[in-house]
Amino acid sequence: MTTDIEEPALTIDELAAKAGVTVRTVRFYGSRGLLPPPVIGPRRVGRYGPEHLARLALIEELQRQGMTLAAIERYLGRLPADLSVRDLAIQRAVVASWAPDTVERMSREELERCAGRALDEEDLRRLAALDVVERDGEDFRVDTGLLRLGLELLDVPLAHETILAARAALTGHARAAAQDLSRLLRDAVAERDTRDVRSLSAHMHPLVVQALLTSFQRSLREELREWLDVGE
């Protein structure tokens, strides 16, 4: 798993402003171990980087899903300590997928403000192809749960067609896995009350998604390691 090489450059005030939280909140999360400590620079000033911002975004998403602070601590405690900014963005996208609907209507100005960057027509075309945004008259329907990940993909040095082909492959395998798991769960709870089934489904959803993500990440690392070993 790669780590981010960008040097921490934000003061605690700048980090809080970018994340849309208070300085007190940042300090509180740090005291609970939800954020790694800052890098101490000249004059003993703590500096924060992209990882801190990504972790704050993940914590915000977990809170939006109704998780308590104790549950968030347990969730983050199970994650590898060296997750990159991109890995944290993927985790946030997974968490956002638990929500039944994360689509919001935005103007182009609101979309760019949410994205934190200007978006040209090619960027919008690529985001639309990834089903992250959809034009709705002069506005856009935006899947806010996938927006951050879609923005990350804009900067990946791969051809647009390659990214779309990878998305199609992932979607196909994910659909097949979901169908297999659905059949297993359906058979396991066939005799239970409908309310029990719905309760079980609500509890199983995040667990299954997390298990699929972890399994995929491990498998991908193994495939890449074998590929690189052969190349060497």
C-alpha positions in Angstrom: 0.0 0.0 0.0 1.5 3.3 -1.0 1.8 6.4 1.2 1.4 9.9 0.1 4.6 11.9 -0.5 3.2 15.4 -0.4 4.6 17.2 2.6 2.2 18.4 5.3 1.6 22.1 4.7 -1.6 23.1 6.5 -1.8 24.7 9.9 -4.6 23.4 12.2 -6.7 26.5 11.3 -6.2 25.9 7.6 -7.1 22.2 8.0 -10.2 23.0 9.9 -11.3 25.5 7.4 -10.8 23.1 4.4 -12.6 20.3 6.2 -15.5 22.5 7.3 -15.0 21.8 11.0 -13.7 23.7 14.0 -10.2 23.7 15.4 -11.6 22.3 18.6 -13.1 19.4 16.6 -9.7 18.6 15.0 -8.0 18.7 18.4 -10.7 16.4 19.9 -10.3 13.9 17.1 -6.6 13.9 17.5 -6.9 13.3 21.3 -9.1 10.3 20.6 -6.6 8.9 18.0 -8.9 9.3 15.1 -6.3 11.6 13.4 -2.6 10.9 13.3 -0.5 13.6 15.0 0.7 16.5 12.9 4.3 16.9 11.7 6.0 19.4 13.9 7.8 22.0 11.8 9.8 25.2 12.5 8.7 27.2 15.6 7.0 24.0 16.9 4.0 24.6 14.6 2.1 21.4 13.7 1.5 20.8 10.0 -1.2 18.7 8.5 -1.4 17.1 5.1 -3.8 15.5 2.6 -4.2 12.3 4.8 -5.6 14.4 7.7 -8.1 16.0 5.3 -9.1 12.7 3.9 -9.5 11.2 7.3 -11.7 14.1 8.4 -13.9 13.5 5.3 -14.2 9.8 6.2 -15.2 10.6 9.8 -17.8 13.1 8.5 -19.2 10.4 6.2 -19.4 7.9 9.0 -21.2 10.4 11.2 -23.6 11.2 8.4 -24.5 7.5 8.3 -25.4 7.7 12.0 -22.4 6.0 13.6 -21.5 6.9 17.2 -18.1 8.1 18.1 -17.3 4.7 19.7 -18.4 3.0 16.5 -16.2 5.3 14.4 -13.2 4.6 16.6 -13.7 0.9 16.1 -14.1 1.3 12.4 -11.0 3.4 12.0 -9.1 1.1 14.4 -9.6 -1.8 12.0 -8.1 0.1 9.0 -4.4 -0.3 8.2 -2.4 2.6 9.7 -0.6 3.4 6.4 -3.7 4.0 4.2 -3.0 6.5 1.4 -5.2 9.5 0.6 -6.7 7.5 -2.3 -7.3 4.5 -0.1 -9.2 6.7 2.4 -11.2 8.2 -0.5 -12.2 4.6 -1.5 -13.2 3.9 2.1 -15.4 7.0 2.1 -17.0 6.0 -1.1 -17.8 2.6 0.4 -19.3 4.2 3.5 -21.4 6.5 1.4 -22.7 3.5 -0.6 -24.5 2.4 2.5 -26.9 5.3 2.2 -30.0 4.7 0.1 -29.6 7.8 -2.0 -26.6 10.2 -2.2 -27.6 12.1 -5.3 -28.0 15.9 -5.1 -28.9 18.5 -7.7 -26.2 21.2 -8.0 -25.4 24.1 -10.2 -22.0 24.1 -11.9 -20.7 26.6 -9.4 -21.9 24.4 -6.5 -20.4 21.3 -8.1 -17.0 23.0 -8.5 -17.2 24.3 -4.9 -17.9 20.8 -3.7 -15.1 19.4 -5.9 -12.7 22.0 -4.7 -11.5 22.7 -8.2 -12.5 24.0 -11.6 -14.0 21.4 -14.0 -13.7 21.8 -17.7 -16.0 20.2 -20.3 -13.7 17.1 -20.6 -13.7 16.6 -16.8 -17.5 16.7 -16.8 -17.7 14.3 -19.7 -15.4 11.8 -17.9 -17.4 12.2 -14.6 -20.6 11.6 -16.5 -19.2 8.5 -18.1 -18.3 7.2 -14.6 -22.0 7.9 -13.5 -20.7 10.4 -11.0 -22.6 13.4 -12.5 -25.5 13.7 -14.9 -26.6 16.8 -16.7 -30.0 18.0 -15.7 -30.8 21.1 -17.8 -28.3 23.7 -16.8 -27.6 21.9 -13.5 -26.2 18.5 -12.6 -27.3 15.5 -10.6 -24.3 14.5 -8.5 -23.6 11.3 -6.7 -21.9 12.9 -3.8 -20.8 9.5 -2.4 -18.7 8.8 -5.6 -17.7 12.4 -6.4 -14.4 12.3 -4.5 -13.4 9.0 -6.0 -14.4 10.3 -9.5 -12.2 13.4 -9.0 -9.3 11.2 -8.0 -9.7 9.2 -11.3 -9.5 12.4 -13.3 -5.8 12.6 -12.3 -5.0 8.9 -12.9 -2.5 8.6 -15.8 -4.6 6.1 -17.8 -6.6 6.5 -20.9 -10.3 7.3 -20.4 -11.2 4.1 -22.3 -9.1 2.0 -19.9 -10.8 3.4 -16.9 -14.2 2.8 -18.3 -13.2 -0.8 -19.2 -11.9 -1.3 -15.7 -15.2 0.1 -14.3 -17.2 -2.3 -16.5 -15.1 -5.3 -15.3 -15.5 -4.3 -11.6 -19.3 -3.7 -12.1 -19.8 -7.1 -13.7 -17.9 -9.0 -11.0 -19.6 -7.0 -8.2 -23.0 -7.8 -9.7 -22.2 -11.5 -9.8 -20.8 -11.5 -6.2 -24.0 -9.6 -5.0 -26.2 -12.2 -6.7 -24.4 -15.1 -5.1 -24.4 -13.5 -1.6 -28.1 -12.6 -2.0 -29.0 -16.3 -2.8 -27.0 -17.5 0.2 -28.6 -15.0 2.6 -32.1 -15.6 1.1 -31.7 -19.4 1.7 -30.4 -18.8 5.2 -33.3 -16.6 6.4 -36.1 -18.2 4.3 -38.1 -19.2 7.4 -37.6 -15.9 9.4 -40.1 -13.1 9.9 -39.9 -10.2 7.3 -38.9 -7.7 10.0 -36.0 -10.0 11.1 -34.8 -10.3 7.5 -34.8 -6.5 7.1 -32.9 -6.0 10.3 -30.3 -8.6 9.3 -29.9 -7.0 5.9 -29.3 -3.6 7.5 -26.6 -5.1 9.7 -25.0 -7.3 7.0 -24.8 -4.6 4.3 -21.8 -2.6 5.7 -20.0 -5.8 6.8 -20.3 -7.5 3.4 -19.2 -4.3 1.6 -16.2 -4.0 3.9 -15.3 -7.7 3.4 -15.6 -7.4 -0.4 -13.3 -4.3 -0.3 -10.7 -6.0 1.9 -10.7 -9.1 -0.2 -10.4 -7.2 -3.4 -7.6 -5.0 -2.1 -5.6 -8.1 -1.0 -6.2 -9.9 -4.3 -5.2 -6.8 -6.3 -1.9 -6.4 -4.3 -1.1 -10.1 -4.9 -1.8 -9.7 -8.7 0.3 -6.6 -9.0 3.1 -8.1 -7.0 3.2 -11.2 -9.3 3.0 -8.9 -12.4 5.9 -6.7 -11.2 8.0 -9.8 -10.2 7.6 -11.2 -13.7 8.5 -7.9 -15.2 11.7 -7.7 -13.2 
